[in-house]
Amino acid sequence: MTLNELSIGSTIPSFQGLRGIDGGTYGLRDFSGCRILIIVFSCNHCPYVQAYEDRMKEFQSVYGSQGVRLVAVNSNETVNYPEDNFEEMVKRGKTRGFNFPYLRDENQSVADAFGATHTPEFFVFAPKSGAHDLVLQYHGKMDDNYQQPAAVKRRYLQEAVESILAGRGVVEPETHSIGCTIKWK
């Protein structure tokens, strides 16, 4: 699989037709009213993702009222990882009480367009300099300690979002994503 690589300042790739665990079908235009759109590549089986699920829910609870929308996308193949299939996504979302859309990228085109490599991997898009197009302003990990939330010293995703909301540039626009690799077909 040849991956694209989005650089900071790239326009968000368009996508459509992704099935959501809520029964809806989603595309980029369904999130057009957001001040900030965060796409996180996720899945069910990865222990890194599992460690971040509560933090992702909390993040959406805190920032949702400010026009920030977190959207999780599962692109993993399901022959070797059946726990990542759509039915299991629905179960996990209900069991864990996800307060954000959880979408299935069955043909892996969204992960490819974004150049995603890991789960979880966060892409933060917002308009820049009064423009209307959403451009990549942060890419990487959520924070600096996936195992122990109480020991986190740097909250990269939060810092980026707060900078954007305040109209400032993101000080550290890229960090190295850690987690499981996306499972390609």
N, C-alpha and C positions, 0 to 999 in steps of 0.2 A: 504494500500500500504506500503510495506516495503522499506524503502529508504536505499540506500548505503550511506556511508559517506566518502567523499574524504578527506584525510588529506594532509597537505602540504608535498610535495615530491612525491605524488601519480602520476602515469602515467595517462595521459588523457585517458578516456574510448573511445573506438572506436564507431563510429556511421556511419550510411549510410542511403540513401534513403529518406532524408528530402527534402520536396518540398520547393522551394524558391519562393518568390513573383515575381522574375524575370522570372519564367517559368522553371528554372533549377532544377535539383535534386542534392543534396549535401551529401557528407560524409566527414569524417575526412581527407581522403587523398587529397581532393580538396584544403585543406589549408596547405599542407605539405611544401610549400615554405616560410612560415611565420617565422620571427625571434621570434615573440611573437603572440600567438593566445589567444584572449579573447572571451570566451563564456559568453554571458549575457542572462539569462532567463528573458523573456520579455512577453508582451501581449499588447492588444489594450486598454482594459478598465481601467486598474489600474491608479489612479491619480499619484502615485509615478513614474511609468514608463513615463507617459505623461510629468511630470515635468522634467524628465531627457533626453527626446528625443533630444532636441537641444544640450545638453551637449555631448550626445553620438555621434551625427553627427560632432560636433566640434572636439571631441577627435579623431575620425577617420580621419578627415581632417588634423589635426596636426601630427599624428603619422603614418599614412598610408605610407608615403614616407620612413619611417625608418623600414619597414618590419613588422609593427604591424597591425594585422587584428582583427577587432571587428565583431563578428557574433552574432546576436540576434536569440534566439530560443523561440518560443511560444509553450508551452506544455499544456495550459489550456484546460479543457473539454469545449465543446461548446453547450451542451444541455441547461445548465443553464446560460451560458455566450456566446450567439450567436455572440456578437460583437467581439469575439476572433476567429471566424472561418476563414478559409483560404481566402475566398472572401473579407472579411472585412480587413484582413491583407494586401491584395494587395491594396485595396483602401487607407488604412492608410499610407502605405509605399509611395505611389505615392503622396498623399496629403501633406505629411510631408517631402518628398524629401530625404528619407533615402539613405545614401551613404555607407551602409553596408548591407550584406546579412541578410534577415529576413526569417527564416525557420520555418516550421510547424512540430512539433513533435506529430503527430496525436495519436500514441499509448502510449505516455508518457514515452517511454523507455529511452530516453536521460536524461530527468529530473531525472528519477529513478537512472540511472547509475551514475549521478553526485551527487546525494543526494541533489538536489536543493529543496528549500522550499519557496522561495519568488520571486517576481518580483518587481524591478530588483535585480538580484543577479549575481555578476561578478566572474568569474573564470579565472585566468590568468595563461597560460601555456607557458613555454619556456624550451629549453634544459638547463641542469645544468651540469657544470663541463665538457664541451666538449662532452657530450653524445648526441645522436641523438633523443632520445625519449623526447617528451614534458612532463614536469612534472609541477604539480601545485605549483605555487610560491606565489600567492596571491588569497584570497577568501574573498568576502564581498561586501561592498558598494562602490559607486563611490566617494562620498565625505560626508561632515558632515552637509549639509543643503539642503535637497531636495526642500524646498519651496522658498528659496531666493538665487539664484546663486551668487548674489553680496555679500552675507554675508558668503560665504564659507571660512572657515579658513584652513581646511585640505582636500586635494585632494588625498585620499588614492590610488585610481586607478592610477593616474598620478605619484605619488611618487613611487609606485611599478614598473611601467613600466620604469620610468627613472632610477631606481636602476638597473634593469635587463639590460637595454641598456648600462649602464656604467660598467657592469660586477661586480656589487656589489650585496650582498644579500639584500633581502627586509627586511627593519627594522621592519615593522609592517605587517606580512604576513596574518593576519586574523583580520577582523572587523565583527561586527554583522550586517547582512543584514537587512534593513528595507524595508517595502513595503507591497503589498498584498501577501497573501499566494497563492501558486500554487493551482489551482482548479483541484482536482483529480477526475477521473471517479469513 
